[in-house]
Amino acid sequence: MTQPNNPLHGVKLEDILNHLVATYGWEEMGEVVPVRCFTHDPSVKSSLKFLRRTPWARKRVEELYLQSLD
């Protein structure tokens, strides 16, 4: 099933995180999405765990990712 209007379709959360870290860095991400997994001893692994169980934070990260593509 294709989703032509969904730019996140087929993009893994880990790939989104890696892109954002490379683009903004943890510090700036922590300012935009103020969560501990970005501001205190950040890692992709801890962030993935948090974002998978926290819908509001995942939504903000996905929005930041889409903005970074513009």
C-alpha positions as MATLAB code, in Angstrom:
seq = 'MTQPNNPLHGVKLEDILNHLVATYGWEEMGEVVPVRCFTHDPSVKSSLKFLRRTPWARKRVEELYLQSLD';
ca = [
       0.000    0.000    0.000;
       1.498    3.340   -1.027;
       0.836    6.624    0.706;
       1.723    9.352   -1.793;
       0.620   12.204    0.508;
       2.560   10.966    3.536;
       6.195   12.141    3.414;
       7.012   10.008    6.483;
       5.886    6.770    4.845;
       8.734    4.276    4.777;
      11.052    6.448    6.888;
      12.246    4.777   10.075;
      12.183    6.704   13.342;
      15.880    5.908   13.796;
      16.662    7.467   10.402;
      14.673   10.579   11.368;
      16.626   10.885   14.622;
      20.004   10.401   12.927;
      19.114   13.052   10.341;
      18.040   15.536   13.027;
      21.161   14.955   15.129;
      23.345   15.520   12.069;
      21.370   18.627   11.072;
      20.710   20.307   14.439;
      22.637   18.462   17.136;
      21.251   17.290   20.458;
      21.345   20.720   22.116;
      19.174   22.446   19.524;
      16.810   19.461   19.376;
      16.437   19.719   23.160;
      15.443   23.362   22.791;
      12.813   22.609   20.138;
      11.505   19.443   21.810;
      12.328   19.832   25.521;
      12.601   16.218   26.647;
      15.257   14.691   28.918;
      16.373   12.131   26.352;
      17.645   15.067   24.221;
      19.058   17.240   27.007;
      20.591   14.832   29.557;
      23.119   12.277   28.284;
      21.413   11.957   24.875;
      21.659    8.863   22.720;
      19.737    7.527   19.759;
      18.849    4.356   21.676;
      17.312    6.143   24.686;
      15.541    8.619   22.413;
      14.011    5.846   20.294;
      12.713    4.106   23.412;
      11.153    7.331   24.706;
       9.671    8.456   21.381;
       8.081    5.063   20.693;
       6.016    5.343   23.872;
       5.387    9.104   23.880;
       3.121   10.120   20.974;
       3.244   13.908   21.548;
       7.051   13.962   21.504;
       7.235   11.722   18.439;
       4.824   14.048   16.621;
       7.036   17.064   17.388;
      10.155   15.210   16.237;
       8.417   14.202   12.999;
       7.323   17.814   12.443;
      10.895   19.016   13.013;
      12.115   16.434   10.502;
       9.637   17.615    7.865;
      10.687   21.248    8.437;
      14.335   20.277    7.997;
      13.568   18.880    4.553;
      12.134   22.158    3.237;
];
